[in-house]
Amino acid sequence: QVQLVESGGGLVQPGGSLKLSCTASTISSSLKAMGWYRQAPGKQRDLVAEIFSNGITNYADSVKGRFTISRNTAKNTVYLQMNGLKPEDTAVYYCHYARWGMSAYWGQGTQVIVSS
């Protein structure tokens, strides 16, 4: 069992920045990727960004050039640096731990609100 602890959400004005963190209790050999999804009210949960175990990253088109995903393997932590935030980025952001051939783990979610 892997527990994911997220932090860093909050209220920010348009154009501002936030940095989300997600720490996994352990990293197993079955890890495929860690990343972030988000879900706005009334909408489905969508991928924001992910970083694979080999270091390759993947971003949703809507955040390319504004968000950066990174990791600190020594701390079992993945970060999402969000710059140039827009009101449409408002959502609950969930940390995601994908495994090869097995079900994924999810964090509890952290709220991001972009509003003036």
Secondary structure, 3 states (H helix, E strand, C coil): CCCEEEECCEEECCCCCEEEEEEECCCCCCEEEEEEEEECCCCCCEEEEEEECCCCEEECHHHCCCEEEEEEHHHCEEEEEECCCCHHHCEEEEEEEEECCEEEEECCCEEEEECC
